[in-house]
Amino acid sequence: MLDVDDIESYYGESHILEGVSLSVERGEVVALMGRNGVGKTTTLRSILQLTPPRSGSVRYDGTELVGLRTHEVAEMGVGWIPEDRRIFSQLTVEENLRVSVPDGSDVADALSVAFETFPILDERREQAAGTLSGGQQQMLALGRGLVGDNDLLLVDEPSEGLAPQIVADVADALAATASETTMLLVEQNLPLALDLADRFYVLDNGRVVDDGDADAVSADDERLRRYLSA
Amino acid sequence: MTTVLDAAMALLLQTGFVDGLIEFVQPDVLVEVVVRGLAKSAIYIMIAAGLTLIFGLLGVLNFAHGALTMIGAYLGGVVMVLTVGSGTGPWARLALFFVAMAVVFGLLAALGGSIEIALIRPLYDRAPIYQILLTFGVTLILEELVRIVVQFYGLQPIAEWQEALGTIPVFLDTSHSLGPISVRGLALFEILLGVLTVAAIWGFLTHTRYGLFIRAGSEDSEMAEALGIDVRRVFTVVFALGAGIAGIAGTLLMWDQVWGASVPLAADALLPAFVVVIIGGLGTFRGTVYAALLVGLVDATMTWWFVNAVEFSALPQMTIFLLLVLVLILKPQGLFGVAEVGGH
């Protein structure tokens, strides 16, 4: 479904991705792991063409994404649940979802999907999204991905900055979301990531240094720890 | 200490402060001042609304906004002068005014959209100073072009265009009395247009899908793009809308003797527009509306005060700037501003 082939990406003059290749098959949850600053977020941004790669290719269902604009990538069914959630805090919960429904789709249908998956959003639908708790904002961000009629969700650090008991809720929300779509998941919380994922990639210094089946490793394995612990 | 207070009291009495206060609170005076203030507020809202919409979404301080207002005033004047004859009745003149407004809105929106696509779009990734210099340059070019055209037709570019002023219907040009209160028709018309403009913009922003895109994009344009919104196109539409609203404001000012169509109108409109937008908080439409109400009412009060009660006629012109300084000291981000606005 998604084939990232040898992409190199820069922020200004700093070389962030030095030839990243990975693939995601339809229906899979793939975890992308690694320390802070190794290029996980940049990989997602490069797929979305928010940070277009200077070389290499990103193919989605056979179509080359490099050269397209971000909204075109989004229209093809690639959704983004970014780090820090980036919900529109001044808009209501419902407006946050509404803005994510593609042109031509039935808004009421799309909203009911999100509200069924995350009933708390239905209770708060008239509330300004900025007044939600961190966990609720994460559910809204995931809900936005759901109503976007996406086939592939790029999820970035969904458990970051949340209290442990909220993380469990978010893990449930992720599992619910993953049952609907394919997912490429960036997550520092190893047990959470391995629990959800079918396969994983490990990124270090802008390169993929390891990959494999999630079942074959555990969070304590030296194989993962040497790339992940600080 | 008491001597200082005594001296101050004496000065107040001497300058007519107490007499002024007694006169000011008379109902007829108060109502007149409020109506004048609301008329000023309406004008401020109309010249500032486009500026604040553009800044809120694009993060661009459009220094050409005043020039667009000025061009709107001239174009509106052209439509009126060409269509209104001495025999045209007052209601026909009013109807033609709305035709002029629609024409000017269309032309200015097209001009604004073209400026955005051709000149501003290549500069979004640069520092704001590039956009400021660019739009400032656009102002100079537009002003010179208008000056050349106006002079070619034998008009004085510095003075208000009298022929355009003369197309105003008689019932807007005269004062109407209601008991002891006397109000100029144009002031009421300006208030009406201001209310309609605010209602139209507010309705568009909150009740249409495109308005939702604009509000989302104003908060986080990258996220909006990642949700499938063609933010570049939304930018162009908003710039065109902002320019169109500036044109509508100009059409209205063409009828107002205090303003009138003239080349210096560009600067005369830009300055209060910036003051209002900054007081309200850059980029918030709601803040701009409240700020325009505040500035208009304070302006009208001070004008009455320093003309009728205390002789100091230079002060009213400074009032809005004093208000600006006061707000910036007490609340630097503006009355309704958030710390960070703008799409970039």
Interface residues (C-beta under 8 A of the other chain):
Chain A: L48 L50 R69 T70 H71 A74 E75 G79 W80 P82 R86 F88 S89 Q90 L91 E95 R98 V99 S100 P102 R144 G148
Chain B: R209 L212 F213 R215 A216 E219 D220 E222 M223 A224 E225 A226 L227 G228 I229 D230 V231 R232
